[in-house]
């Protein structure tokens, strides 16, 4: 059984309005450290709860209690390439029927010991966005990842 306390600040664009997640605290629990743990694959399931406060560009502040369940996968294709995925589902316990889903999938290819090319697809879905904004944010990014010091194992 593991427990983790998170305090994060991040900005998320949600259509034409800016949604700023100002405060989130979460208690995560999981029955085992890894569901699958092998040389090439690590797969984890997690669950817990969170308190969230969203502050929107319109001045609206929404506070809610949420459950959370999700998975995290790291798969090593070979010694130079890998894929990682993390999905989290947040059913809103304060306003039944509403939820938030995050999905991040990344492919990384090592070009040299200290430099890799990375491609990431991110999706954020909110059932009840601020009026005038979209329910879904999709983001595709690419870039170079540099490792300083001892190169991390892939």
Backbone as JSON Lines, residues from 0, in Angstrom:
{"i":0,"aa":"X","n":[0.85,-1.17,0.0],"ca":[0.0,0.0,0.0],"c":[0.9,1.23,0.0]}
{"i":1,"aa":"X","n":[0.69,2.12,-0.93],"ca":[1.49,3.34,-0.98],"c":[0.56,4.55,-0.92]}
{"i":2,"aa":"X","n":[1.05,5.62,-0.36],"ca":[0.27,6.86,-0.29],"c":[1.13,8.0,-0.79]}
{"i":3,"aa":"X","n":[0.52,8.96,-1.43],"ca":[1.25,10.07,-2.02],"c":[0.43,11.33,-1.85]}
{"i":4,"aa":"X","n":[1.07,12.43,-1.5],"ca":[0.38,13.71,-1.36],"c":[0.88,14.62,-2.48]}
{"i":5,"aa":"X","n":[-0.03,15.14,-3.29],"ca":[0.33,15.97,-4.43],"c":[-0.14,17.39,-4.21]}
{"i":6,"aa":"X","n":[0.69,18.35,-4.54],"ca":[0.31,19.75,-4.57],"c":[0.86,20.3,-5.87]}
{"i":7,"aa":"X","n":[-0.02,20.61,-6.82],"ca":[0.44,21.03,-8.13],"c":[-0.19,22.35,-8.52]}
{"i":8,"aa":"X","n":[0.51,23.08,-9.35],"ca":[-0.04,24.28,-9.99],"c":[0.27,24.17,-11.47]}
{"i":9,"aa":"X","n":[-0.75,24.31,-12.29],"ca":[-0.51,24.26,-13.72],"c":[-1.61,25.0,-14.45]}
{"i":10,"aa":"X","n":[-1.3,25.45,-15.64],"ca":[-2.29,26.14,-16.47],"c":[-2.72,25.2,-17.58]}
{"i":11,"aa":"X","n":[-4.02,25.16,-17.85],"ca":[-4.56,24.32,-18.9],"c":[-5.44,25.2,-19.77]}
{"i":12,"aa":"X","n":[-5.22,25.17,-21.07],"ca":[-6.11,25.93,-21.94],"c":[-7.34,25.1,-22.22]}
{"i":13,"aa":"X","n":[-8.47,25.71,-22.18],"ca":[-9.73,25.02,-22.4],"c":[-10.53,25.87,-23.38]}
{"i":14,"aa":"X","n":[-10.32,25.66,-24.68],"ca":[-11.0,26.47,-25.69],"c":[-10.52,27.9,-25.62]}
{"i":15,"aa":"X","n":[-11.4,28.87,-25.88],"ca":[-10.98,30.26,-25.9],"c":[-10.7,30.86,-24.52]}
{"i":16,"aa":"X","n":[-11.21,30.27,-23.45],"ca":[-10.97,30.8,-22.11],"c":[-9.83,30.03,-21.44]}
{"i":17,"aa":"X","n":[-9.15,30.65,-20.52],"ca":[-8.05,30.0,-19.81],"c":[-8.57,29.47,-18.49]}
{"i":18,"aa":"X","n":[-8.33,28.2,-18.25],"ca":[-8.72,27.55,-16.99],"c":[-7.44,27.34,-16.2]}
{"i":19,"aa":"X","n":[-7.35,27.87,-15.02],"ca":[-6.17,27.7,-14.2],"c":[-6.51,26.81,-13.03]}
{"i":20,"aa":"X","n":[-5.84,25.69,-12.96],"ca":[-6.04,24.8,-11.82],"c":[-5.13,25.32,-10.72]}
{"i":21,"aa":"X","n":[-5.7,25.99,-9.74],"ca":[-4.92,26.68,-8.73],"c":[-4.46,25.77,-7.62]}
{"i":22,"aa":"X","n":[-5.25,24.78,-7.24],"ca":[-4.89,23.98,-6.09],"c":[-5.51,22.6,-6.21]}
{"i":23,"aa":"X","n":[-4.74,21.59,-5.99],"ca":[-5.26,20.22,-5.95],"c":[-4.43,19.44,-4.94]}
{"i":24,"aa":"X","n":[-5.1,18.76,-4.07],"ca":[-4.41,17.87,-3.15],"c":[-5.05,16.5,-3.29]}
{"i":25,"aa":"X","n":[-4.25,15.46,-3.27],"ca":[-4.78,14.13,-3.53],"c":[-4.12,13.1,-2.63]}
{"i":26,"aa":"X","n":[-4.89,12.12,-2.23],"ca":[-4.37,10.97,-1.53],"c":[-4.58,9.78,-2.45]}
{"i":27,"aa":"X","n":[-3.48,9.19,-2.89],"ca":[-3.57,8.06,-3.81],"c":[-3.21,6.78,-3.06]}
{"i":28,"aa":"X","n":[-3.95,5.73,-3.34],"ca":[-3.61,4.43,-2.76],"c":[-3.59,3.4,-3.87]}
{"i":29,"aa":"X","n":[-2.76,2.39,-3.72],"ca":[-2.74,1.33,-4.69],"c":[-2.41,0.03,-3.97]}
{"i":30,"aa":"X","n":[-3.05,-1.07,-4.36],"ca":[-2.87,-2.31,-3.63],"c":[-1.48,-2.92,-3.73]}
{"i":31,"aa":"X","n":[-0.75,-2.6,-4.79],"ca":[0.61,-3.13,-4.93],"c":[1.45,-2.11,-5.68]}
{"i":32,"aa":"X","n":[2.78,-2.15,-5.5],"ca":[3.62,-1.19,-6.2],"c":[3.48,-1.28,-7.72]}
{"i":33,"aa":"X","n":[3.41,-2.5,-8.28],"ca":[3.28,-2.67,-9.73],"c":[2.35,-3.85,-10.02]}
{"i":34,"aa":"X","n":[1.43,-3.67,-10.96],"ca":[0.59,-4.77,-11.41],"c":[1.44,-5.68,-12.29]}
{"i":35,"aa":"X","n":[2.21,-5.05,-13.2],"ca":[3.16,-5.78,-14.05],"c":[4.51,-5.09,-13.92]}
{"i":36,"aa":"X","n":[5.55,-5.87,-13.67],"ca":[6.91,-5.33,-13.6],"c":[7.83,-6.35,-14.24]}
{"i":37,"aa":"X","n":[8.32,-6.03,-15.44],"ca":[9.26,-6.9,-16.14],"c":[10.38,-6.02,-16.7]}
{"i":38,"aa":"X","n":[11.3,-6.63,-17.42],"ca":[12.41,-5.85,-17.98],"c":[11.91,-4.77,-18.94]}
{"i":39,"aa":"X","n":[10.86,-5.07,-19.7],"ca":[10.38,-4.13,-20.72],"c":[9.1,-3.4,-20.36]}
{"i":40,"aa":"X","n":[8.37,-3.86,-19.36],"ca":[7.05,-3.31,-19.08],"c":[6.84,-3.04,-17.6]}
{"i":41,"aa":"X","n":[6.29,-1.87,-17.31],"ca":[5.81,-1.55,-15.97],"c":[4.39,-1.03,-16.13]}
{"i":42,"aa":"X","n":[3.46,-1.63,-15.38],"ca":[2.06,-1.23,-15.45],"c":[1.54,-1.08,-14.04]}
{"i":43,"aa":"X","n":[0.99,0.09,-13.73],"ca":[0.46,0.39,-12.4],"c":[-1.0,0.83,-12.51]}
{"i":44,"aa":"X","n":[-1.77,0.47,-11.5],"ca":[-3.13,0.98,-11.33],"c":[-3.13,1.78,-10.04]}
{"i":45,"aa":"X","n":[-3.91,2.85,-9.99],"ca":[-3.98,3.64,-8.76],"c":[-5.4,4.17,-8.58]}
{"i":46,"aa":"X","n":[-5.7,4.5,-7.33],"ca":[-7.03,5.03,-7.0],"c":[-6.89,5.9,-5.76]}
{"i":47,"aa":"X","n":[-7.82,6.78,-5.57],"ca":[-7.78,7.64,-4.39],"c":[-8.84,8.71,-4.47]}
{"i":48,"aa":"X","n":[-8.54,9.83,-3.87],"ca":[-9.47,10.95,-3.86],"c":[-8.71,12.25,-3.95]}
{"i":49,"aa":"X","n":[-9.41,13.32,-4.3],"ca":[-8.76,14.62,-4.4],"c":[-9.76,15.73,-4.11]}
{"i":50,"aa":"X","n":[-9.23,16.85,-3.67],"ca":[-9.99,18.08,-3.53],"c":[-9.44,19.01,-4.59]}
{"i":51,"aa":"X","n":[-10.3,19.6,-5.4],"ca":[-9.85,20.45,-6.5],"c":[-10.54,21.79,-6.45]}
{"i":52,"aa":"X","n":[-9.76,22.83,-6.75],"ca":[-10.31,24.17,-6.87],"c":[-9.84,24.72,-8.21]}
{"i":53,"aa":"X","n":[-10.78,25.03,-9.09],"ca":[-10.48,25.6,-10.4],"c":[-10.84,27.07,-10.39]}
{"i":54,"aa":"X","n":[-9.96,27.88,-10.9],"ca":[-10.24,29.31,-11.05],"c":[-10.18,29.63,-12.54]}
{"i":55,"aa":"X","n":[-11.3,30.1,-13.07],"ca":[-11.4,30.36,-14.5],"c":[-11.16,31.83,-14.8]}
{"i":56,"aa":"X","n":[-10.87,32.13,-16.06],"ca":[-10.6,33.5,-16.48],"c":[-11.82,34.4,-16.31]}
{"i":57,"aa":"X","n":[-12.99,33.8,-16.2],"ca":[-14.22,34.57,-16.0],"c":[-14.37,35.01,-14.54]}
{"i":58,"aa":"X","n":[-13.5,34.53,-13.66],"ca":[-13.59,34.83,-12.24],"c":[-14.32,33.75,-11.46]}
{"i":59,"aa":"X","n":[-14.93,32.81,-12.16],"ca":[-15.64,31.71,-11.53],"c":[-14.64,30.8,-10.8]}
{"i":60,"aa":"X","n":[-14.96,30.43,-9.57],"ca":[-14.16,29.48,-8.8],"c":[-15.05,28.29,-8.48]}
{"i":61,"aa":"X","n":[-14.58,27.1,-8.85],"ca":[-15.34,25.87,-8.62],"c":[-14.52,24.96,-7.72]}
{"i":62,"aa":"X","n":[-15.11,24.55,-6.59],"ca":[-14.46,23.65,-5.65],"c":[-15.21,22.32,-5.66]}
{"i":63,"aa":"X","n":[-14.48,21.22,-5.66],"ca":[-15.14,19.93,-5.67],"c":[-14.27,18.85,-5.06]}
{"i":64,"aa":"X","n":[-14.95,17.8,-4.62],"ca":[-14.29,16.59,-4.13],"c":[-14.43,15.55,-5.23]}
{"i":65,"aa":"X","n":[-13.34,14.88,-5.55],"ca":[-13.35,13.9,-6.64],"c":[-12.7,12.61,-6.19]}
{"i":66,"aa":"X","n":[-13.21,11.51,-6.73],"ca":[-12.49,10.25,-6.64],"c":[-11.52,10.26,-7.81]}
{"i":67,"aa":"X","n":[-10.55,9.39,-7.83],"ca":[-9.7,9.26,-9.0],"c":[-9.25,7.83,-9.14]}
{"i":68,"aa":"X","n":[-9.24,7.36,-10.38],"ca":[-8.73,6.04,-10.73],"c":[-7.94,6.19,-12.01]}
{"i":69,"aa":"X","n":[-6.91,5.38,-12.16],"ca":[-6.12,5.5,-13.37],"c":[-5.1,4.41,-13.53]}
{"i":70,"aa":"X","n":[-4.36,4.54,-14.61],"ca":[-3.3,3.6,-14.91],"c":[-2.08,4.33,-15.43]}
{"i":71,"aa":"X","n":[-0.95,3.69,-15.32],"ca":[0.3,4.22,-15.86],"c":[1.08,3.05,-16.46]}
{"i":72,"aa":"X","n":[1.51,3.22,-17.7],"ca":[2.22,2.18,-18.43],"c":[3.52,2.73,-18.99]}
{"i":73,"aa":"X","n":[4.6,2.01,-18.79],"ca":[5.88,2.29,-19.44],"c":[6.3,1.02,-20.16]}
{"i":74,"aa":"X","n":[6.53,1.13,-21.48],"ca":[6.89,-0.03,-22.28],"c":[8.14,0.29,-23.09]}
{"i":75,"aa":"X","n":[9.15,-0.51,-22.93],"ca":[10.42,-0.36,-23.64],"c":[10.36,-1.22,-24.9]}
{"i":76,"aa":"X","n":[10.3,-0.57,-26.07],"ca":[10.23,-1.31,-27.34],"c":[11.55,-2.02,-27.64]}
{"i":77,"aa":"X","n":[12.64,-1.3,-27.42],"ca":[13.98,-1.85,-27.58],"c":[14.92,-0.96,-26.75]}
{"i":78,"aa":"X","n":[16.24,-1.08,-26.96],"ca":[17.16,-0.29,-26.14],"c":[17.2,1.19,-26.53]}
{"i":79,"aa":"X","n":[16.47,1.6,-27.56],"ca":[16.49,2.99,-28.01],"c":[15.12,3.67,-27.99]}
{"i":80,"aa":"X","n":[14.06,2.91,-27.88],"ca":[12.71,3.5,-28.0],"c":[11.77,2.95,-26.94]}
{"i":81,"aa":"X","n":[10.84,3.81,-26.53],"ca":[9.85,3.41,-25.54],"c":[8.58,4.22,-25.65]}
{"i":82,"aa":"X","n":[7.54,3.71,-25.03],"ca":[6.23,4.37,-25.01],"c":[5.77,4.43,-23.56]}
{"i":83,"aa":"X","n":[5.19,5.57,-23.19],"ca":[4.6,5.69,-21.86],"c":[3.18,6.25,-22.01]}
{"i":84,"aa":"X","n":[2.32,5.85,-21.08],"ca":[0.93,6.28,-21.11],"c":[0.46,6.44,-19.68]}
{"i":85,"aa":"X","n":[-0.35,7.48,-19.45],"ca":[-0.98,7.7,-18.15],"c":[-2.39,8.23,-18.4]}
{"i":86,"aa":"X","n":[-3.38,7.54,-17.8],"ca":[-4.77,7.96,-17.91],"c":[-5.34,8.06,-16.5]}
{"i":87,"aa":"X","n":[-6.04,9.16,-16.23],"ca":[-6.68,9.34,-14.93],"c":[-8.12,9.79,-15.15]}
{"i":88,"aa":"X","n":[-9.05,9.15,-14.45],"ca":[-10.47,9.46,-14.5],"c":[-10.87,10.01,-13.14]}
{"i":89,"aa":"X","n":[-11.45,11.22,-13.14],"ca":[-11.85,11.91,-11.91],"c":[-13.36,12.09,-11.87]}
{"i":90,"aa":"X","n":[-14.12,11.13,-11.34],"ca":[-15.55,11.36,-11.19],"c":[-15.79,12.38,-10.06]}
{"i":91,"aa":"X","n":[-16.62,13.37,-10.33],"ca":[-16.89,14.43,-9.37],"c":[-17.91,13.95,-8.34]}
{"i":92,"aa":"X","n":[-17.52,13.92,-7.08],"ca":[-18.42,13.46,-6.02],"c":[-19.3,14.59,-5.5]}
{"i":93,"aa":"X","n":[-18.92,15.84,-5.77],"ca":[-19.72,16.99,-5.35],"c":[-20.87,17.25,-6.3]}
{"i":94,"aa":"X","n":[-20.66,16.97,-7.58],"ca":[-21.69,17.19,-8.61],"c":[-21.78,15.91,-9.44]}
{"i":95,"aa":"X","n":[-22.65,15.02,-9.02],"ca":[-22.76,13.7,-9.64],"c":[-23.02,13.8,-11.14]}
{"i":96,"aa":"X","n":[-22.42,12.87,-11.88],"ca":[-22.58,12.83,-13.33],"c":[-21.51,13.62,-14.07]}
{"i":97,"aa":"X","n":[-20.75,14.44,-13.37],"ca":[-19.69,15.21,-14.01],"c":[-18.36,14.53,-13.73]}
{"i":98,"aa":"X","n":[-17.44,14.66,-14.69],"ca":[-16.12,14.05,-14.53],"c":[-15.09,14.76,-15.39]}
{"i":99,"aa":"X","n":[-13.85,14.43,-15.12],"ca":[-12.69,14.98,-15.82],"c":[-11.78,13.81,-16.15]}
{"i":100,"aa":"X","n":[-11.25,13.76,-17.37],"ca":[-10.36,12.67,-17.79],"c":[-9.09,13.29,-18.37]}
{"i":101,"aa":"X","n":[-7.94,12.75,-17.98],"ca":[-6.67,13.15,-18.59],"c":[-6.02,11.91,-19.21]}
{"i":102,"aa":"X","n":[-5.41,12.1,-20.37],"ca":[-4.69,11.03,-21.05],"c":[-3.43,11.64,-21.65]}
{"i":103,"aa":"X","n":[-2.29,11.06,-21.32],"ca":[-1.01,11.48,-21.89],"c":[-0.29,10.25,-22.41]}
{"i":104,"aa":"X","n":[0.11,10.29,-23.68],"ca":[0.85,9.19,-24.3],"c":[2.1,9.78,-24.95]}
{"i":105,"aa":"X","n":[3.26,9.19,-24.65],"ca":[4.53,9.71,-25.15],"c":[5.35,8.58,-25.78]}
{"i":106,"aa":"X","n":[5.9,8.86,-26.94],"ca":[6.86,7.96,-27.6],"c":[8.21,8.68,-27.59]}
{"i":107,"aa":"X","n":[9.25,7.95,-27.19],"ca":[10.58,8.54,-27.11],"c":[11.57,7.63,-27.83]}
{"i":108,"aa":"X","n":[12.44,8.25,-28.63],"ca":[13.5,7.52,-29.33],"c":[14.83,8.16,-29.0]}
{"i":109,"aa":"X","n":[15.74,7.34,-28.51],"ca":[17.07,7.83,-28.15],"c":[17.89,8.01,-29.43]}
{"i":110,"aa":"X","n":[18.37,9.24,-29.65],"ca":[19.2,9.53,-30.82],"c":[20.68,9.35,-30.49]}
{"i":111,"aa":"X","n":[21.05,9.66,-29.28],"ca":[22.41,9.52,-28.77],"c":[22.3,9.31,-27.27]}
{"i":112,"aa":"X","n":[23.38,9.04,-26.57],"ca":[23.31,8.79,-25.13],"c":[22.59,9.89,-24.37]}
{"i":113,"aa":"X","n":[22.75,11.13,-24.78],"ca":[22.24,12.26,-23.99],"c":[21.1,13.02,-24.66]}
{"i":114,"aa":"X","n":[20.68,12.58,-25.85],"ca":[19.6,13.3,-26.53],"c":[18.59,12.31,-27.14]}
{"i":115,"aa":"X","n":[17.31,12.64,-26.96],"ca":[16.22,11.81,-27.47],"c":[15.2,12.69,-28.16]}
{"i":116,"aa":"X","n":[14.46,12.09,-29.08],"ca":[13.34,12.77,-29.73],"c":[12.07,12.27,-29.06]}
{"i":117,"aa":"X","n":[11.14,13.19,-28.78],"ca":[9.93,12.86,-28.04],"c":[8.71,13.38,-28.77]}
{"i":118,"aa":"X","n":[7.66,12.58,-28.79],"ca":[6.37,12.95,-29.37],"c":[5.3,12.63,-28.32]}
{"i":119,"aa":"X","n":[4.49,13.64,-27.95],"ca":[3.49,13.45,-26.9],"c":[2.11,13.87,-27.4]}
{"i":120,"aa":"X","n":[1.12,13.02,-27.11],"ca":[-0.28,13.33,-27.36],"c":[-0.96,13.46,-26.01]}
{"i":121,"aa":"X","n":[-1.65,14.57,-25.78],"ca":[-2.37,14.81,-24.52],"c":[-3.82,15.14,-24.82]}
{"i":122,"aa":"X","n":[-4.69,14.61,-23.99],"ca":[-6.12,14.88,-24.12],"c":[-6.67,15.19,-22.73]}
{"i":123,"aa":"X","n":[-7.47,16.25,-22.63],"ca":[-8.15,16.64,-21.4],"c":[-9.63,16.78,-21.74]}
{"i":124,"aa":"X","n":[-10.49,16.07,-21.02],"ca":[-11.92,16.14,-21.27],"c":[-12.64,16.52,-19.98]}
{"i":125,"aa":"X","n":[-13.48,17.53,-20.05],"ca":[-14.25,18.01,-18.91],"c":[-15.72,18.04,-19.31]}
{"i":126,"aa":"X","n":[-16.58,17.4,-18.52],"ca":[-18.0,17.32,-18.88],"c":[-18.73,18.64,-18.72]}
{"i":127,"aa":"X","n":[-18.23,19.53,-17.85],"ca":[-18.95,20.77,-17.57],"c":[-18.02,21.99,-17.66]}
{"i":128,"aa":"X","n":[-17.56,22.32,-18.86],"ca":[-16.67,23.48,-18.96],"c":[-17.42,24.8,-18.76]}
{"i":129,"aa":"X","n":[-16.66,25.85,-18.59],"ca":[-17.23,27.19,-18.48],"c":[-17.97,27.49,-19.79]}
{"i":130,"aa":"X","n":[-19.15,28.12,-19.73],"ca":[-19.88,28.45,-20.96],"c":[-19.0,29.19,-21.96]}
{"i":131,"aa":"X","n":[-19.1,28.78,-23.22],"ca":[-18.31,29.4,-24.28],"c":[-16.98,28.71,-24.53]}
{"i":132,"aa":"X","n":[-16.7,27.65,-23.78],"ca":[-15.45,26.91,-23.98],"c":[-15.76,25.49,-24.42]}
{"i":133,"aa":"X","n":[-14.75,24.8,-24.9],"ca":[-14.92,23.44,-25.39],"c":[-14.74,22.43,-24.26]}
{"i":134,"aa":"X","n":[-15.32,21.25,-24.45],"ca":[-15.19,20.19,-23.46],"c":[-13.85,19.47,-23.56]}
{"i":135,"aa":"X","n":[-13.23,19.53,-24.72],"ca":[-12.04,18.72,-24.98],"c":[-10.85,19.57,-25.4]}
{"i":136,"aa":"X","n":[-9.69,19.29,-24.83],"ca":[-8.43,19.9,-25.26],"c":[-7.54,18.79,-25.78]}
{"i":137,"aa":"X","n":[-7.06,18.94,-27.0],"ca":[-6.11,17.99,-27.58],"c":[-4.81,18.73,-27.84]}
{"i":138,"aa":"X","n":[-3.7,18.09,-27.52],"ca":[-2.39,18.72,-27.69],"c":[-1.42,17.69,-28.23]}
{"i":139,"aa":"X","n":[-0.72,18.02,-29.29],"ca":[0.32,17.18,-29.86],"c":[1.61,17.98,-29.82]}
{"i":140,"aa":"X","n":[2.62,17.48,-29.13],"ca":[3.89,18.19,-29.03],"c":[5.03,17.27,-29.44]}
{"i":141,"aa":"X","n":[6.1,17.88,-29.89],"ca":[7.3,17.13,-30.22],"c":[8.5,17.97,-29.81]}
{"i":142,"aa":"X","n":[9.59,17.31,-29.57],"ca":[10.77,18.05,-29.16],"c":[11.93,17.13,-28.86]}
{"i":143,"aa":"X","n":[13.02,17.76,-28.45],"ca":[14.21,17.03,-28.07],"c":[14.31,16.98,-26.56]}
{"i":144,"aa":"X","n":[14.69,15.83,-26.05],"ca":[14.89,15.62,-24.61],"c":[16.38,15.45,-24.39]}
{"i":145,"aa":"X","n":[16.94,16.26,-23.5],"ca":[18.37,16.18,-23.21],"c":[18.59,15.7,-21.79]}
{"i":146,"aa":"X","n":[19.57,14.82,-21.62],"ca":[19.93,14.3,-20.31],"c":[21.3,14.83,-19.94]}
{"i":147,"aa":"X","n":[21.38,15.47,-18.79],"ca":[22.65,16.0,-18.29],"c":[23.12,15.11,-17.15]}
{"i":148,"aa":"X","n":[24.41,14.9,-17.05],"ca":[24.92,13.99,-16.03],"c":[24.87,12.59,-16.55]}
{"i":149,"aa":"X","n":[24.7,11.63,-15.65],"ca":[24.63,10.22,-16.04],"c":[23.32,9.98,-16.78]}
{"i":150,"aa":"X","n":[23.4,9.4,-17.97],"ca":[22.21,9.13,-18.77],"c":[21.34,8.11,-18.06]}
{"i":151,"aa":"X","n":[20.06,8.42,-17.95],"ca":[19.11,7.52,-17.29],"c":[18.88,6.29,-18.16]}
{"i":152,"aa":"X","n":[18.62,5.17,-17.51],"ca":[18.3,3.95,-18.24],"c":[17.0,4.17,-18.98]}
{"i":153,"aa":"X","n":[16.89,3.64,-20.19],"ca":[15.72,3.85,-21.01],"c":[14.64,2.95,-20.66]}
